[in-house]
C-alpha cells in the first residue's frame, strides 16, 4: 500500500503543480487513495521531496534529483544570502554577491537544469551567466529575483 501511494505521489507531483500538502492529499483522494495530513507529511519526508520554483515563480513539490536538476534547499539559502543584485545586458545575466560568495552562488546556479544557460563564470563578487538570447536572459533574471523574495 505504502509503495503504491509513494509511486502515485511521484506521478502526481510530476504531472501537476502541487504547492501544499493539502493539494497533494486532495489529489491522492481524487485518485482513490484516502490519506490524512500526517500521512502526507510523512510521505513527503520519506520521499525527500523538495520545493522548487516554477517558471511562474510558484513553489511546488518535486523529487530531489542528486544530479542537480533543481535547487537543493541549502543552495537556495546560500543563493539568497549571497546575491545582492541581478541584472542583464543582451544575453548575459550579471549577479553581484557579497565579497567571496560568488563561487558558492554560482554552484547553486550550476545545479539548475536549464537548457538556456550556456555557462556560468564566477569571480570574487560577480557572476556572469551566458544565456541563449536576451529573452531567455530576462526570464532568468525574473526567476532569480523571485528566488530572493521567497
N, C-alpha and C positions, 0 to 999 in steps of 0.2 A: 504494500500500500504506500509506504513512505517513498520507495523508489519511483513508483508511478507518479506520485504527487511532485516529487523533485523534477522528474522528466517533464511533466506538464508545466511546472513553473518556468523552467528554462525555455520551453517552447513559447510560453505566453510573453515573457519579457523580450524575447527575440522578435516576436510578431507585433507587439503593442508597446505604446509608451505607457509604462507603469510608474507613476510618480510616488505612490504611497503604499503602505501595507494594506490599507483598506481597499485600494484599487485592485491589488493583487488578490486579496481574499474574495472580492466580488467576481473577478474573472474566473477564479477557481470554482466558485459556486455556480457560475453560469455554465461551467463545463462539467457539472455534476460532482464536484469534489467539495464536500461540506467541511469547512475548516474554521477554527477560532483565530482570533488575532494573535494569541500566544503561539499557536502552531505556525502561523505565517512568519512571525518574528524568529522563531527557532529555525525554520527552514531557510530564511534569508541568511542567518548566521552560519548554518551548516554548509550552505552552498557558496558562502563567501561572496555574496552579491555585493556590488558596489554601486554607487550613484555616479552616473556620467551625465555630462551636459549634452543635450541635443543641439542641432543647428539653430533651433528657435530659442535657445537659452533656458530651456526647462530641464531640470534634473530628472533622470529616470533610472530604474534599476537595470543593471547589466551584469553579466557573468564576468568575473575577473579573468583576464587573459594574461598569463605570465609573459607572453611575447610582446606585451605592451600595446595592445590595440586601444587602450583607454587610459586615462589618468588614474593612477593609484592615489588613494586619499592623502597619503603622506606627500606625494609630489604636488598635489593641489595645494596643500598647506605651504609648501616651500615656494611654489609659484606665487601664491597670494602675498606671502610675506616679503618676497624678494623684489617683485616688479613694482616700479614706481610710475612709469609712463609707457604708453603704447601708441605708436603712430605708423603711418605707412606713406611711401612715396613710390609711385609706379607699382612694380611687383615686389617691392621689398617691404617687409614689416620690421620696424625697429623698436626694440624694448630696452628701456633703461632700468637698471636694477640698483639695489644697494651695492656699494662697492664690495667686490669679492664674491658676489652671489650670482653673477651671470651664468657661470658654468652649471650651477645647480638648477637654475630656472631653465636652462637650455636642455638639460636632461629630461625635465618634465615635458618640454615641447617635443623632444625626440621620441617620446613614448606614444605620441598621437599617431594613429594610423590614418594619415590624411594624404591622399594621392596628390593633392595640390601643393603640398610642401615639398620642394625640391631639395632643400638643405638648410642647415642652421649653423651659424658660426657665433661663438661667444668670446668676448674679451673679458675684461675685469668687471665692467659695469654696463656693458652694452651687448645686445644680441641682435644679429641680423638674420632674418628668415627670408629665404628666396622662395617666392610663390609663383605659380604658373602664369598669372596675369593680374592686372590691377583689380578686377572684380573679385577675384579669389582673395587677394590681399585685404581688401576692405572687409570681406566676410570673416576672415581670420582675426582681424582687429576686433570686430564685434564679438566674436567667440571668446577671445582672451579677456576683453573688458567685462563681459558677462561673468566670467570665472572670478574676477576680482570682486564683484558685487556680492556673491553668494557667501 
